[in-house]
Amino acid sequence: MTLQLTTTAFMDGGAIGAELAFGAIDATTHVKLAANRNPDFAWSGLPSGTLSLCIVCHDPDVPSRGDDVNKEGRSVPATLSRVDFFHWSIIDLPPDTKPIARGEFSDGVASRGKPGPHAPRGALHGLNDYTGWFANDPQMAGDYFGYDGPCPPWNDTIPHRYVFTLYALDVPKLVVPPKFTGQDVLRGMQGHVLAEASVTGRYSLNPAVKV
């Protein structure tokens, strides 16, 4: 049986609602803080020998340069090269753990970030990339552990994709740094992945962009 990952929060390849986002469209200021709830997830078809699960969410459509990002009278061109931005990494989930409920691991925006790395169910949360994004913002700087949802540039000309991937691993715990990132998780699981499955949602803060 093939590993499958499902959610009721959005259709695979479809639009993500603002409930799951860090930022939502605001007619006056372009962006306002949103509900920032993690999606619900269920899975089936775990392979024999699975000793732990992990979930990683990344956005592969982040502008590689910030020259035009969120600047009045300018737009981020679709032709600009793009890089990854990690929104969530949770590791060391037991293979017999129950499905993840919507809002279980994140419900609202926490200025300066949510605590970590220890998470419910004996799991560990990694730092997401808002840690670096807000590093020079005196109001928001901090360690952002766990899930923080979409908040793409409000003037980007393309919708962003948010890829949630479940990994079935042959180790009960990953070897990662004390404050680990999504990239650390990908490196740590090399050679230990028995199966993986993904679902992808799309999101934009640009009213002119069709999602």
HUCORWO-V21223 format. One record per pair of residues at least 24 apart in sequence whose C-alpha atoms are under 10 Angstrom apart, sorted by the first residue. I is the first residue (numbers start at 1). J is the second residue. Records with the same first field share a line. If there is no record, write none. Layout:
I->J ; J
This chain:
1->44 ; 45 ; 46 ; 47
2->44 ; 45 ; 46 ; 47 ; 195 ; 196 ; 197
3->43 ; 44 ; 45 ; 46 ; 47 ; 166 ; 167 ; 168 ; 194 ; 195 ; 196 ; 197 ; 198
4->42 ; 43 ; 44 ; 45 ; 46 ; 166 ; 195 ; 196 ; 197 ; 198 ; 199
5->41 ; 42 ; 43 ; 44 ; 45 ; 164 ; 165 ; 166 ; 167 ; 196 ; 197 ; 198 ; 199
6->40 ; 41 ; 42 ; 43 ; 44 ; 99 ; 164 ; 166 ; 197 ; 198 ; 199
7->39 ; 40 ; 41 ; 42 ; 43 ; 99 ; 100 ; 101 ; 102 ; 199
8->39 ; 40 ; 41 ; 42 ; 102
9->38 ; 39 ; 40 ; 41 ; 102 ; 201
10->39 ; 40 ; 199 ; 200 ; 201 ; 202
11->199 ; 200 ; 201 ; 202
12->163 ; 198 ; 199 ; 200 ; 201 ; 202
13->161 ; 162 ; 163 ; 199 ; 200 ; 201 ; 202 ; 211
14->161 ; 199 ; 200 ; 201 ; 202 ; 203 ; 211
15->159 ; 160 ; 161 ; 162 ; 200 ; 201 ; 202 ; 203 ; 204 ; 210 ; 211
16->149 ; 150 ; 161 ; 162 ; 200 ; 201 ; 202 ; 203 ; 204 ; 211
17->150 ; 201 ; 202 ; 203 ; 204
18->149 ; 150 ; 151 ; 203 ; 204 ; 205
19->102 ; 103 ; 107 ; 108 ; 149
20->102 ; 103 ; 106 ; 107 ; 108 ; 147 ; 148 ; 149 ; 150 ; 203
21->108 ; 109 ; 147 ; 148 ; 149 ; 150 ; 151 ; 152 ; 203
22->87 ; 108 ; 109 ; 110 ; 147 ; 148 ; 149 ; 150 ; 151 ; 152
23->109 ; 148 ; 149 ; 150 ; 151 ; 152 ; 153 ; 154 ; 204 ; 205
24->150 ; 151 ; 152 ; 154 ; 203 ; 204 ; 205 ; 206
25->151 ; 154 ; 204 ; 205 ; 206 ; 207
26->154 ; 205 ; 207
27->207
29->154
30->70 ; 153 ; 154 ; 155 ; 205 ; 206 ; 207
31->70 ; 151 ; 152 ; 153 ; 154 ; 205 ; 206
32->151
33->108 ; 109 ; 151
34->107 ; 108 ; 109 ; 149 ; 150 ; 151
35->103 ; 106 ; 107 ; 108 ; 109 ; 148 ; 149
36->103 ; 106 ; 107 ; 108 ; 109 ; 110 ; 147 ; 148 ; 149 ; 150 ; 151
37->101 ; 102 ; 103 ; 104 ; 105 ; 106 ; 107 ; 108 ; 109 ; 147 ; 148 ; 149
38->88 ; 100 ; 101 ; 102 ; 103 ; 104 ; 105 ; 106 ; 107 ; 108 ; 146 ; 147 ; 148 ; 149
39->100 ; 101 ; 102 ; 103 ; 104 ; 105 ; 106 ; 147 ; 149 ; 164
40->99 ; 100 ; 101 ; 102 ; 103 ; 104 ; 105
41->98 ; 99 ; 100 ; 101 ; 102 ; 164 ; 166 ; 199
42->98 ; 99 ; 100 ; 101 ; 166
43->98 ; 99 ; 100 ; 166 ; 197
44->99 ; 197
45->168 ; 195
46->95 ; 96 ; 167 ; 168 ; 169 ; 194 ; 195 ; 196
47->168 ; 169 ; 170 ; 194 ; 195 ; 196
48->168 ; 170 ; 194
49->95 ; 168 ; 169 ; 170 ; 171 ; 194
50->94 ; 95 ; 96 ; 167 ; 168 ; 169 ; 170 ; 171 ; 172 ; 192 ; 193 ; 194 ; 195
51->92 ; 93 ; 94 ; 95 ; 96 ; 168 ; 169 ; 170 ; 171 ; 172 ; 173 ; 194
52->91 ; 92 ; 93 ; 94 ; 95 ; 96 ; 97 ; 123 ; 167 ; 168 ; 169 ; 170 ; 171 ; 172 ; 173 ; 174 ; 193
53->90 ; 91 ; 92 ; 93 ; 94 ; 95 ; 96 ; 97 ; 123 ; 166 ; 167 ; 168 ; 169 ; 170 ; 171 ; 172 ; 173 ; 174 ; 193 ; 196
54->89 ; 90 ; 91 ; 92 ; 93 ; 94 ; 95 ; 123 ; 124 ; 125 ; 165 ; 166 ; 167 ; 168 ; 169 ; 173 ; 174 ; 185 ; 189 ; 196
55->88 ; 89 ; 90 ; 91 ; 92 ; 93 ; 125 ; 164 ; 165 ; 166 ; 167 ; 168 ; 182 ; 185 ; 196 ; 197 ; 198
56->86 ; 87 ; 88 ; 89 ; 90 ; 91 ; 126 ; 128 ; 147 ; 163 ; 164 ; 165 ; 166 ; 167 ; 182 ; 183 ; 185 ; 186 ; 198
57->85 ; 86 ; 87 ; 88 ; 89 ; 90 ; 128 ; 147 ; 148 ; 149 ; 162 ; 163 ; 164 ; 165 ; 166 ; 182 ; 198 ; 199 ; 200
58->83 ; 84 ; 85 ; 86 ; 87 ; 88 ; 89 ; 128 ; 129 ; 149 ; 150 ; 161 ; 162 ; 163 ; 164 ; 165 ; 182 ; 200
59->83 ; 84 ; 85 ; 86 ; 87 ; 149 ; 150 ; 152 ; 160 ; 161 ; 162 ; 163 ; 164 ; 200 ; 201 ; 202
60->84 ; 85 ; 86 ; 160 ; 161 ; 162 ; 163
61->85 ; 152 ; 156 ; 158 ; 159 ; 160 ; 161 ; 162
62->152 ; 153 ; 156 ; 158 ; 160 ; 161
63->152 ; 153 ; 156
66->153
68->153 ; 155 ; 156
69->152 ; 153 ; 154 ; 155 ; 156
70->152 ; 153 ; 154 ; 155 ; 156
71->153 ; 154 ; 155
72->154 ; 155
73->155
74->155 ; 156
75->153 ; 154 ; 155 ; 156 ; 157 ; 206
76->153 ; 154 ; 155 ; 156 ; 157 ; 158
77->155 ; 156 ; 157 ; 158
78->156 ; 157 ; 158 ; 159
79->157 ; 158
84->129 ; 182 ; 183
85->128 ; 129 ; 130 ; 133 ; 150 ; 162 ; 182 ; 183
86->126 ; 127 ; 128 ; 129 ; 130 ; 147 ; 148 ; 149 ; 162 ; 163 ; 181 ; 182 ; 183
87->126 ; 127 ; 128 ; 129 ; 130 ; 144 ; 145 ; 146 ; 147 ; 148 ; 149 ; 150 ; 162 ; 163 ; 164 ; 181 ; 182
88->125 ; 126 ; 127 ; 128 ; 129 ; 144 ; 145 ; 146 ; 147 ; 148 ; 149 ; 164 ; 181 ; 182
89->124 ; 125 ; 126 ; 127 ; 128 ; 145 ; 146 ; 147 ; 164 ; 165 ; 180 ; 181 ; 182 ; 183 ; 184 ; 185 ; 186
90->117 ; 118 ; 119 ; 123 ; 124 ; 125 ; 126 ; 127 ; 145 ; 146 ; 147 ; 166 ; 181 ; 182 ; 185
91->117 ; 119 ; 122 ; 123 ; 124 ; 125 ; 126 ; 166 ; 167 ; 169 ; 172 ; 173 ; 174 ; 176 ; 185
92->119 ; 121 ; 122 ; 123 ; 124 ; 125 ; 169 ; 171 ; 172 ; 173 ; 174
93->119 ; 120 ; 121 ; 122 ; 123 ; 124 ; 168 ; 172 ; 173
94->121 ; 122 ; 123 ; 172 ; 173
95->168 ; 169 ; 172
97->121
103->147
105->146 ; 147 ; 148
106->146 ; 147 ; 148 ; 149
107->147 ; 148
108->148 ; 149
109->147 ; 148 ; 149
110->140 ; 144 ; 148
111->139 ; 140 ; 141 ; 142 ; 143 ; 144
112->137 ; 138 ; 139 ; 140 ; 141 ; 142 ; 143 ; 144 ; 145
113->140 ; 141 ; 142 ; 143 ; 144 ; 145 ; 146 ; 147 ; 148
114->142 ; 143 ; 144 ; 145 ; 146 ; 147 ; 148
115->142 ; 143 ; 144 ; 145 ; 146
116->143 ; 144 ; 145 ; 146 ; 178 ; 179
117->143 ; 144 ; 145 ; 146 ; 178 ; 179 ; 180
118->145 ; 146
119->145 ; 146
123->173
124->173 ; 174 ; 178 ; 179 ; 180
125->179 ; 180 ; 181 ; 182
126->176 ; 177 ; 178 ; 179 ; 180 ; 181 ; 182 ; 183 ; 184 ; 185
127->179 ; 180 ; 181 ; 182 ; 183 ; 184
128->180 ; 181 ; 182 ; 183
129->181 ; 182
131->181
143->179
145->179 ; 180 ; 181
146->181
150->202 ; 203 ; 204 ; 205
151->203 ; 204 ; 205
152->203 ; 204 ; 205 ; 206
153->204 ; 205 ; 206
154->204 ; 205 ; 206 ; 207 ; 208 ; 209
155->204 ; 205 ; 206 ; 207 ; 208 ; 209
156->204 ; 205 ; 206 ; 208 ; 209
157->204 ; 205 ; 206 ; 207 ; 208 ; 209 ; 210
158->202 ; 203 ; 204 ; 205 ; 206 ; 208 ; 209 ; 210 ; 211
159->201 ; 202 ; 203 ; 204 ; 205 ; 206 ; 209 ; 210 ; 211
160->201 ; 202 ; 203 ; 204 ; 205 ; 211
161->200 ; 201 ; 202 ; 203 ; 204 ; 211
162->199 ; 200 ; 201 ; 202 ; 203
163->198 ; 199 ; 200 ; 201 ; 202
164->197 ; 198 ; 199 ; 200 ; 201
165->196 ; 197 ; 198 ; 199 ; 200
166->195 ; 196 ; 197 ; 198 ; 199
167->192 ; 193 ; 194 ; 195 ; 196 ; 197 ; 198
168->192 ; 193 ; 194 ; 195 ; 196 ; 197
169->193 ; 194 ; 195 ; 196
170->194 ; 195
